[in-house]
Amino acid sequence: MVLLENDTFLSELTKLFQKARSNGSVTMTFKRYDGRDRPIPREGRPPLPDPQEHMCLIRAKSRTKKISTVVHQRDINKFQLAYSNLLKGNLDGLKKLKKPKTKTKAE
């Protein structure tokens, strides 16, 4: 998994959406992240310090490529605006579902 900067992640995500447009899918995962990169120590050992700020770990996966980024608390509004614009631009290729016709009772 490749950890990217926020702007680079958005541009790579755009490429993933373009590749998955004809056939395929992109899976997104959002997870709270506190910056720890090692497990919590066992009892009797000194605990790890509490995080000063919480972050958001975002992962995207297609068939062959995995990318991820960490968004800090102070940057979340800017990232969310850019992400929503990216989704609006790339979700136009969805197939329209056909609704089954239901017969109404004639009284």
Secondary structure, DSSP 8 states (H G I E B T S, - for coil): -EEE-HHHHHHHHHHHHHHTTTS---EEEEEEE-S--S----TTS------SS-EEEEEEE-SS-EEEEEE-GGGHHHHHHHHHHHHHHH-TT--------------
